[in-house]
Amino acid sequence: MNSEFVMDQVRTQLQRMYHFIFPWPKVLVLVRHAESMSNYETDLIRDGVITGYSDKVAGVRDMDVELTERGIWQAKQTGIWLRDH
Protein backbone atom coordinates (compact mmCIF):
# COMPACT_ATOMS: atom_id res chain seq x y z
CA MET A 1 0.00 0.00 0.00
CA ASN A 2 1.25 3.42 -0.74
CA SER A 3 1.34 5.94 2.12
CA GLU A 4 -0.83 8.47 0.29
CA PHE A 5 -3.63 5.89 -0.02
CA VAL A 6 -3.35 5.04 3.69
CA MET A 7 -3.46 8.72 4.68
CA ASP A 8 -6.57 9.24 2.50
CA GLN A 9 -8.25 6.30 4.22
CA VAL A 10 -7.35 7.61 7.67
CA ARG A 11 -8.54 11.11 6.75
CA THR A 12 -11.86 9.72 5.46
CA GLN A 13 -12.43 7.69 8.63
CA LEU A 14 -11.63 10.68 10.87
CA GLN A 15 -14.04 12.88 8.92
CA ARG A 16 -16.80 10.29 9.28
CA MET A 17 -16.16 9.98 13.02
CA TYR A 18 -16.09 13.76 13.45
CA HIS A 19 -19.43 14.22 11.67
CA PHE A 20 -20.95 11.44 13.75
CA ILE A 21 -19.76 12.98 17.01
CA PHE A 22 -20.33 16.62 15.97
CA PRO A 23 -23.15 16.63 13.44
CA TRP A 24 -24.18 19.89 11.83
CA PRO A 25 -27.19 21.45 13.53
CA LYS A 26 -30.50 21.09 11.73
CA VAL A 27 -31.53 24.60 12.75
CA LEU A 28 -29.47 27.68 13.48
CA VAL A 29 -31.19 30.33 15.58
CA LEU A 30 -29.70 33.80 15.80
CA VAL A 31 -30.77 35.82 18.81
CA ARG A 32 -30.06 39.49 19.35
CA HIS A 33 -29.47 40.58 22.93
CA ALA A 34 -32.38 41.68 25.07
CA GLU A 35 -33.01 45.28 26.17
CA SER A 36 -29.90 46.81 27.74
CA MET A 37 -29.51 49.94 29.84
CA SER A 38 -27.97 51.57 26.77
CA ASN A 39 -31.06 50.81 24.67
CA TYR A 40 -33.31 52.08 27.43
CA GLU A 41 -31.40 55.30 28.06
CA THR A 42 -31.08 55.99 24.33
CA ASP A 43 -34.88 55.89 24.10
CA LEU A 44 -35.18 58.23 27.10
CA ILE A 45 -32.71 60.69 25.53
CA ARG A 46 -34.57 60.56 22.19
CA ASP A 47 -37.86 61.26 23.99
CA GLY A 48 -36.37 64.18 25.92
CA VAL A 49 -36.81 62.53 29.33
CA ILE A 50 -33.08 62.68 30.16
CA THR A 51 -30.24 64.65 28.58
CA GLY A 52 -27.35 62.19 28.83
CA TYR A 53 -26.25 58.71 29.75
CA SER A 54 -25.92 57.57 33.35
CA ASP A 55 -22.72 56.11 34.83
CA LYS A 56 -24.13 52.64 34.13
CA VAL A 57 -23.77 53.36 30.40
CA ALA A 58 -21.35 56.26 29.84
CA GLY A 59 -17.82 55.00 29.24
CA VAL A 60 -18.84 51.34 29.53
CA ARG A 61 -18.06 48.95 26.69
CA ASP A 62 -21.24 47.96 24.87
CA MET A 63 -20.72 44.28 25.73
CA ASP A 64 -20.45 45.17 29.44
CA VAL A 65 -23.64 47.25 29.71
CA GLU A 66 -26.16 45.59 32.02
CA LEU A 67 -29.57 44.39 30.91
CA THR A 68 -32.66 46.13 32.25
CA GLU A 69 -35.18 44.15 34.32
CA ARG A 70 -37.20 43.86 31.11
CA GLY A 71 -34.08 42.65 29.26
CA ILE A 72 -33.46 39.96 31.88
CA TRP A 73 -37.09 38.83 31.50
CA GLN A 74 -36.72 38.83 27.68
CA ALA A 75 -33.54 36.75 27.87
CA LYS A 76 -35.17 34.20 30.20
CA GLN A 77 -38.26 33.95 27.99
CA THR A 78 -36.07 33.45 24.92
CA GLY A 79 -34.21 30.65 26.69
CA ILE A 80 -37.45 28.96 27.66
CA TRP A 81 -38.79 29.24 24.10
CA LEU A 82 -35.58 27.82 22.63
CA ARG A 83 -35.60 24.94 25.11
CA ASP A 84 -39.22 24.06 24.28
CA HIS A 85 -38.98 24.37 20.50
Secondary structure, DSSP 8 states (H G I E B T S, - for coil): --HHHHHHHHHHHHHHHHHHHS---S---------BHHHHHHHHHHTTS-SS--TTTTT--GGG--B-HHHHHHHHHHHHHHHH-
